[in-house]
Amino acid sequence: MFQLVILVFTMELFKQQDVEDFYEVGEELGSGQFAIVKQCRERSSGLDYAAKFIKKRQSLASSRGVRREDIEREVTILQQVQHPNIVTLHDVYENRTDVVLILEL
Ligand SMILES: *[C@@H]1O[C@H](CO)[C@@H](O)[C@H](O)[C@H]1NC(C)=O
């Protein structure tokens, strides 16, 4: 039950706006199978972050992209754990195809 409440809370935190309206996206820092990490700067504060663009899986049958529940699990962990070796989550955006995690550098 507690886990469920956290998941609902997490999903509501995903902003449905265009991340580029709020962050200036810069050079690529690295990439994996379904994610690209790019440098970005928050327009309102001028602070630098890393933006992790994760491709969402578009159908149950597909093997490409990351399942939404797995993205939510990553977000939930990042929100709950405060540790020097774990990056802090600043913001989360999403649209139909991508989830974008804004992470502290
Ligand atoms: C979703 O957001 C990503 C990252 O900003 C962008 O590259 C992509 O084109 C967007 N997709 C849609 C369907 O708007």
Backbone and ligand atoms as CSV (ligand in chain L), in Angstrom:
chain,resi,resn,atom,element,x,y,z
A,1,MET,N,N,0.840,-1.202,0.000
A,1,MET,CA,C,0.000,0.000,0.000
A,1,MET,C,C,0.873,1.249,0.000
A,2,PHE,N,N,1.845,1.262,0.862
A,2,PHE,CA,C,2.786,2.383,0.955
A,2,PHE,C,C,3.498,2.572,-0.383
A,3,GLN,N,N,3.935,1.451,-0.968
A,3,GLN,CA,C,4.613,1.476,-2.261
A,3,GLN,C,C,3.710,2.078,-3.338
A,4,LEU,N,N,2.436,1.710,-3.297
A,4,LEU,CA,C,1.463,2.186,-4.283
A,4,LEU,C,C,1.300,3.697,-4.189
A,5,VAL,N,N,1.193,4.189,-2.975
A,5,VAL,CA,C,1.038,5.632,-2.756
A,5,VAL,C,C,2.242,6.368,-3.319
A,6,ILE,N,N,3.417,5.832,-3.096
A,6,ILE,CA,C,4.636,6.469,-3.598
A,6,ILE,C,C,4.640,6.488,-5.119
A,7,LEU,N,N,4.190,5.395,-5.734
A,7,LEU,CA,C,4.163,5.333,-7.194
A,7,LEU,C,C,3.220,6.372,-7.781
A,8,VAL,N,N,2.040,6.505,-7.196
A,8,VAL,CA,C,1.073,7.497,-7.686
A,8,VAL,C,C,1.674,8.887,-7.558
A,9,PHE,N,N,2.278,9.141,-6.426
A,9,PHE,CA,C,2.917,10.426,-6.156
A,9,PHE,C,C,4.003,10.691,-7.206
A,10,THR,N,N,4.799,9.669,-7.480
A,10,THR,CA,C,5.886,9.795,-8.437
A,10,THR,C,C,5.367,10.148,-9.827
A,11,MET,N,N,4.336,9.457,-10.277
A,11,MET,CA,C,3.827,9.688,-11.626
A,11,MET,C,C,3.326,11.109,-11.781
A,12,GLU,N,N,2.726,11.637,-10.726
A,12,GLU,CA,C,2.219,13.001,-10.803
A,12,GLU,C,C,3.340,14.022,-10.860
A,13,LEU,N,N,4.523,13.619,-10.449
A,13,LEU,CA,C,5.650,14.546,-10.481
A,13,LEU,C,C,6.273,14.666,-11.868
A,14,PHE,N,N,5.906,13.777,-12.783
A,14,PHE,CA,C,6.448,13.862,-14.136
A,14,PHE,C,C,5.791,15.042,-14.837
A,15,LYS,N,N,6.544,16.035,-15.144
A,15,LYS,CA,C,5.974,17.228,-15.782
A,15,LYS,C,C,5.698,16.959,-17.253
A,16,GLN,N,N,4.553,17.392,-17.706
A,16,GLN,CA,C,4.134,17.115,-19.089
A,16,GLN,C,C,4.573,18.227,-20.047
A,17,GLN,N,N,5.382,19.127,-19.562
A,17,GLN,CA,C,5.836,20.235,-20.416
A,17,GLN,C,C,7.090,19.850,-21.197
A,18,ASP,N,N,7.472,20.716,-22.119
A,18,ASP,CA,C,8.670,20.486,-22.924
A,18,ASP,C,C,9.896,20.896,-22.110
A,19,VAL,N,N,10.772,19.924,-21.875
A,19,VAL,CA,C,11.952,20.173,-21.042
A,19,VAL,C,C,12.790,21.340,-21.581
A,20,GLU,N,N,12.801,21.509,-22.901
A,20,GLU,CA,C,13.640,22.565,-23.495
A,20,GLU,C,C,13.106,23.970,-23.225
A,21,ASP,N,N,11.838,24.056,-22.777
A,21,ASP,CA,C,11.325,25.364,-22.370
A,21,ASP,C,C,11.983,25.824,-21.068
A,22,PHE,N,N,12.473,24.871,-20.278
A,22,PHE,CA,C,13.004,25.180,-18.953
A,22,PHE,C,C,14.509,24.944,-18.830
A,23,TYR,N,N,15.046,24.137,-19.758
A,23,TYR,CA,C,16.474,23.822,-19.727
A,23,TYR,C,C,17.080,24.010,-21.111
A,24,GLU,N,N,18.261,24.595,-21.132
A,24,GLU,CA,C,19.027,24.689,-22.365
A,24,GLU,C,C,19.867,23.413,-22.431
A,25,VAL,N,N,19.623,22.598,-23.449
A,25,VAL,CA,C,20.289,21.297,-23.527
A,25,VAL,C,C,21.591,21.428,-24.314
A,26,GLY,N,N,22.669,20.915,-23.751
A,26,GLY,CA,C,23.998,21.056,-24.348
A,26,GLY,C,C,24.554,19.739,-24.848
A,27,GLU,N,N,25.863,19.589,-24.714
A,27,GLU,CA,C,26.549,18.450,-25.315
A,27,GLU,C,C,26.261,17.127,-24.608
A,28,GLU,N,N,26.430,16.057,-25.378
A,28,GLU,CA,C,26.220,14.717,-24.849
A,28,GLU,C,C,27.340,14.338,-23.896
A,29,LEU,N,N,26.965,13.746,-22.756
A,29,LEU,CA,C,27.956,13.301,-21.776
A,29,LEU,C,C,28.169,11.795,-21.849
A,30,GLY,N,N,27.159,11.095,-22.368
A,30,GLY,CA,C,27.268,9.648,-22.469
A,30,GLY,C,C,25.961,9.060,-22.935
A,31,SER,N,N,26.022,7.776,-23.321
A,31,SER,CA,C,24.772,7.150,-23.751
A,31,SER,C,C,24.797,5.662,-23.485
A,32,GLY,N,N,23.592,5.111,-23.355
A,32,GLY,CA,C,23.423,3.676,-23.174
A,32,GLY,C,C,22.471,3.162,-24.225
A,33,GLN,N,N,21.935,1.958,-23.994
A,33,GLN,CA,C,21.074,1.340,-25.010
A,33,GLN,C,C,19.821,2.180,-25.291
A,34,PHE,N,N,19.155,2.634,-24.232
A,34,PHE,CA,C,17.894,3.359,-24.421
A,34,PHE,C,C,17.928,4.747,-23.781
A,35,ALA,N,N,19.110,5.235,-23.460
A,35,ALA,CA,C,19.183,6.537,-22.793
A,35,ALA,C,C,20.401,7.324,-23.270
A,36,ILE,N,N,20.225,8.628,-23.306
A,36,ILE,CA,C,21.332,9.535,-23.627
A,36,ILE,C,C,21.397,10.559,-22.501
A,37,VAL,N,N,22.596,10.831,-22.010
A,37,VAL,CA,C,22.772,11.844,-20.975
A,37,VAL,C,C,23.437,13.063,-21.601
A,38,LYS,N,N,22.822,14.213,-21.400
A,38,LYS,CA,C,23.363,15.456,-21.952
A,38,LYS,C,C,23.499,16.491,-20.857
A,39,GLN,N,N,24.460,17.361,-21.045
A,39,GLN,CA,C,24.603,18.479,-20.143
A,39,GLN,C,C,23.407,19.420,-20.365
A,40,CYS,N,N,22.940,20.061,-19.297
A,40,CYS,CA,C,21.898,21.066,-19.512
A,40,CYS,C,C,21.987,22.147,-18.450
A,41,ARG,N,N,21.374,23.286,-18.756
A,41,ARG,CA,C,21.393,24.427,-17.837
A,41,ARG,C,C,19.964,24.891,-17.602
A,42,GLU,N,N,19.593,24.985,-16.342
A,42,GLU,CA,C,18.253,25.461,-16.002
A,42,GLU,C,C,18.161,26.946,-16.336
A,43,ARG,N,N,17.184,27.295,-17.168
A,43,ARG,CA,C,17.080,28.682,-17.628
A,43,ARG,C,C,16.808,29.646,-16.472
A,44,SER,N,N,15.987,29.235,-15.504
A,44,SER,CA,C,15.604,30.139,-14.407
A,44,SER,C,C,16.739,30.414,-13.426
A,45,SER,N,N,17.591,29.402,-13.182
A,45,SER,CA,C,18.634,29.556,-12.161
A,45,SER,C,C,20.032,29.686,-12.737
A,46,GLY,N,N,20.227,29.263,-13.999
A,46,GLY,CA,C,21.562,29.240,-14.597
A,46,GLY,C,C,22.417,28.084,-14.097
A,47,LEU,N,N,21.813,27.170,-13.289
A,47,LEU,CA,C,22.583,26.054,-12.742
A,47,LEU,C,C,22.687,24.906,-13.754
A,48,ASP,N,N,23.813,24.205,-13.699
A,48,ASP,CA,C,24.060,23.082,-14.607
A,48,ASP,C,C,23.583,21.755,-14.012
A,49,TYR,N,N,22.988,20.932,-14.859
A,49,TYR,CA,C,22.540,19.593,-14.487
A,49,TYR,C,C,22.877,18.633,-15.612
A,50,ALA,N,N,22.621,17.357,-15.363
A,50,ALA,CA,C,22.687,16.358,-16.425
A,50,ALA,C,C,21.257,15.934,-16.726
A,51,ALA,N,N,20.911,15.889,-18.008
A,51,ALA,CA,C,19.562,15.454,-18.421
A,51,ALA,C,C,19.682,14.059,-19.004
A,52,LYS,N,N,18.946,13.106,-18.411
A,52,LYS,CA,C,18.962,11.734,-18.918
A,52,LYS,C,C,17.676,11.500,-19.698
A,53,PHE,N,N,17.801,11.393,-21.013
A,53,PHE,CA,C,16.655,11.181,-21.899
A,53,PHE,C,C,16.462,9.674,-22.057
A,54,ILE,N,N,15.357,9.158,-21.520
A,54,ILE,CA,C,15.093,7.709,-21.573
A,54,ILE,C,C,13.966,7.444,-22.560
A,55,LYS,N,N,14.207,6.552,-23.520
A,55,LYS,CA,C,13.170,6.159,-24.485
A,55,LYS,C,C,12.164,5.242,-23.812
A,56,LYS,N,N,10.896,5.617,-23.874
A,56,LYS,CA,C,9.843,4.782,-23.293
A,56,LYS,C,C,9.505,3.629,-24.239
A,57,ARG,N,N,9.213,2.472,-23.662
A,57,ARG,CA,C,8.730,1.343,-24.460
A,57,ARG,C,C,7.327,1.673,-24.960
A,58,GLN,N,N,7.112,1.510,-26.251
A,58,GLN,CA,C,5.847,1.960,-26.843
A,58,GLN,C,C,4.751,0.896,-26.831
A,59,SER,N,N,5.122,-0.377,-26.643
A,59,SER,CA,C,4.076,-1.408,-26.557
A,59,SER,C,C,4.584,-2.586,-25.746
A,60,LEU,N,N,3.661,-3.386,-25.248
A,60,LEU,CA,C,4.038,-4.547,-24.443
A,60,LEU,C,C,4.885,-5.525,-25.245
A,61,ALA,N,N,4.609,-5.619,-26.556
A,61,ALA,CA,C,5.296,-6.587,-27.398
A,61,ALA,C,C,6.720,-6.135,-27.750
A,62,SER,N,N,6.962,-4.850,-27.633
A,62,SER,CA,C,8.260,-4.315,-28.059
A,62,SER,C,C,9.367,-4.711,-27.089
A,63,SER,N,N,10.570,-4.860,-27.612
A,63,SER,CA,C,11.713,-5.080,-26.727
A,63,SER,C,C,12.619,-3.851,-26.716
A,64,ARG,N,N,12.169,-2.782,-27.375
A,64,ARG,CA,C,12.948,-1.539,-27.393
A,64,ARG,C,C,12.356,-0.534,-26.418
A,65,GLY,N,N,13.239,0.259,-25.831
A,65,GLY,CA,C,12.777,1.250,-24.868
A,65,GLY,C,C,12.646,0.649,-23.477
A,66,VAL,N,N,12.384,1.502,-22.502
A,66,VAL,CA,C,12.325,1.088,-21.101
A,66,VAL,C,C,10.870,1.115,-20.642
A,67,ARG,N,N,10.447,0.042,-19.967
A,67,ARG,CA,C,9.072,-0.014,-19.461
A,67,ARG,C,C,8.852,1.115,-18.458
A,68,ARG,N,N,7.649,1.677,-18.506
A,68,ARG,CA,C,7.347,2.804,-17.625
A,68,ARG,C,C,7.538,2.435,-16.157
A,69,GLU,N,N,7.158,1.214,-15.781
A,69,GLU,CA,C,7.303,0.830,-14.370
A,69,GLU,C,C,8.779,0.792,-13.957
A,70,ASP,N,N,9.654,0.472,-14.891
A,70,ASP,CA,C,11.085,0.472,-14.562
A,70,ASP,C,C,11.629,1.897,-14.424
A,71,ILE,N,N,11.108,2.797,-15.256
A,71,ILE,CA,C,11.500,4.207,-15.115
A,71,ILE,C,C,10.998,4.739,-13.775
A,72,GLU,N,N,9.748,4.393,-13.441
A,72,GLU,CA,C,9.179,4.850,-12.167
A,72,GLU,C,C,9.978,4.319,-10.980
A,73,ARG,N,N,10.432,3.057,-11.109
A,73,ARG,CA,C,11.229,2.478,-10.014
A,73,ARG,C,C,12.525,3.272,-9.843
A,74,GLU,N,N,13.174,3.598,-10.959
A,74,GLU,CA,C,14.422,4.371,-10.887
A,74,GLU,C,C,14.167,5.731,-10.237
A,75,VAL,N,N,13.079,6.378,-10.651
A,75,VAL,CA,C,12.743,7.695,-10.096
A,75,VAL,C,C,12.464,7.587,-8.604
A,76,THR,N,N,11.691,6.575,-8.204
A,76,THR,CA,C,11.346,6.401,-6.791
A,76,THR,C,C,12.600,6.199,-5.946
A,77,ILE,N,N,13.520,5.392,-6.447
A,77,ILE,CA,C,14.766,5.153,-5.709
A,77,ILE,C,C,15.565,6.448,-5.583
A,78,LEU,N,N,15.685,7.169,-6.692
A,78,LEU,CA,C,16.448,8.416,-6.665
A,78,LEU,C,C,15.831,9.434,-5.702
A,79,GLN,N,N,14.486,9.424,-5.623
A,79,GLN,CA,C,13.814,10.381,-4.731
A,79,GLN,C,C,13.997,10.023,-3.268
A,80,GLN,N,N,14.154,8.726,-2.995
A,80,GLN,CA,C,14.166,8.299,-1.593
A,80,GLN,C,C,15.560,8.197,-0.998
A,81,VAL,N,N,16.543,8.003,-1.862
A,81,VAL,CA,C,17.882,7.758,-1.344
A,81,VAL,C,C,18.713,9.037,-1.421
A,82,GLN,N,N,19.250,9.416,-0.312
A,82,GLN,CA,C,20.182,10.539,-0.273
A,82,GLN,C,C,21.521,9.963,0.151
A,83,HIS,N,N,22.450,9.945,-0.767
A,83,HIS,CA,C,23.734,9.324,-0.469
A,83,HIS,C,C,24.783,9.992,-1.343
A,84,PRO,N,N,25.974,10.207,-0.818
A,84,PRO,CA,C,27.008,10.889,-1.599
A,84,PRO,C,C,27.329,10.194,-2.936
A,85,ASN,N,N,27.120,8.876,-3.000
A,85,ASN,CA,C,27.450,8.150,-4.231
A,85,ASN,C,C,26.261,8.025,-5.189
A,86,ILE,N,N,25.124,8.567,-4.805
A,86,ILE,CA,C,23.941,8.474,-5.660
A,86,ILE,C,C,23.506,9.878,-6.073
A,87,VAL,N,N,23.325,10.055,-7.363
A,87,VAL,CA,C,22.965,11.386,-7.850
A,87,VAL,C,C,21.586,11.792,-7.352
A,88,THR,N,N,21.417,13.078,-7.140
A,88,THR,CA,C,20.134,13.607,-6.668
A,88,THR,C,C,19.277,14.014,-7.848
A,89,LEU,N,N,18.007,13.611,-7.766
A,89,LEU,CA,C,17.049,13.929,-8.830
A,89,LEU,C,C,16.464,15.316,-8.587
A,90,HIS,N,N,16.523,16.163,-9.605
A,90,HIS,CA,C,16.047,17.545,-9.473
A,90,HIS,C,C,14.645,17.718,-10.059
A,91,ASP,N,N,14.368,17.026,-11.160
A,91,ASP,CA,C,13.117,17.226,-11.890
A,91,ASP,C,C,12.876,16.051,-12.830
A,92,VAL,N,N,11.626,15.823,-13.218
A,92,VAL,CA,C,11.313,14.790,-14.216
A,92,VAL,C,C,10.284,15.332,-15.211
A,93,TYR,N,N,10.593,15.204,-16.480
A,93,TYR,CA,C,9.677,15.612,-17.552
A,93,TYR,C,C,9.327,14.383,-18.379
A,94,GLU,N,N,8.203,14.427,-19.065
A,94,GLU,CA,C,7.909,13.339,-19.993
A,94,GLU,C,C,6.983,13.801,-21.096
A,95,ASN,N,N,7.080,13.126,-22.208
A,95,ASN,CA,C,6.076,13.221,-23.264
A,95,ASN,C,C,5.782,11.797,-23.722
A,96,ARG,N,N,5.144,11.671,-24.876
A,96,ARG,CA,C,4.705,10.352,-25.315
A,96,ARG,C,C,5.875,9.382,-25.510
A,97,THR,N,N,7.015,9.894,-25.942
A,97,THR,CA,C,8.115,9.006,-26.324
A,97,THR,C,C,9.262,8.930,-25.316
A,98,ASP,N,N,9.434,9.970,-24.526
A,98,ASP,CA,C,10.611,10.048,-23.651
A,98,ASP,C,C,10.255,10.440,-22.219
A,99,VAL,N,N,11.100,9.989,-21.283
A,99,VAL,CA,C,11.105,10.554,-19.938
A,99,VAL,C,C,12.470,11.204,-19.774
A,100,VAL,N,N,12.503,12.395,-19.203
A,100,VAL,CA,C,13.767,13.111,-19.033
A,100,VAL,C,C,14.005,13.340,-17.538
A,101,LEU,N,N,15.060,12.717,-17.013
A,101,LEU,CA,C,15.431,12.921,-15.622
A,101,LEU,C,C,16.452,14.045,-15.571
A,102,ILE,N,N,16.198,15.049,-14.736
A,102,ILE,CA,C,17.173,16.123,-14.536
A,102,ILE,C,C,17.919,15.797,-13.245
A,103,LEU,N,N,19.216,15.541,-13.377
A,103,LEU,CA,C,20.029,15.053,-12.257
A,103,LEU,C,C,21.091,16.068,-11.873
A,104,GLU,N,N,21.340,16.167,-10.587
A,104,GLU,CA,C,22.414,17.070,-10.131
A,104,GLU,C,C,23.757,16.502,-10.540
A,105,LEU,N,N,24.663,17.380,-10.910
A,105,LEU,CA,C,25.997,16.945,-11.349
A,105,LEU,C,C,26.912,16.706,-10.160
L,1,LIG,C1,C,9.768,14.154,-26.386
L,1,LIG,O1,O,10.833,14.823,-25.768
L,1,LIG,C2,C,12.099,14.533,-26.336
L,1,LIG,C3,C,13.145,15.229,-25.499
L,1,LIG,O2,O,12.884,16.583,-25.335
L,1,LIG,C4,C,12.116,14.948,-27.786
L,1,LIG,O3,O,13.357,14.638,-28.361
L,1,LIG,C5,C,11.008,14.234,-28.538
L,1,LIG,O4,O,10.944,14.690,-29.856
L,1,LIG,C6,C,9.677,14.469,-27.852
L,1,LIG,N1,N,8.655,13.613,-28.458
L,1,LIG,C7,C,7.456,14.081,-28.798
L,1,LIG,C8,C,6.512,13.065,-29.367
L,1,LIG,O5,O,7.142,15.249,-28.672
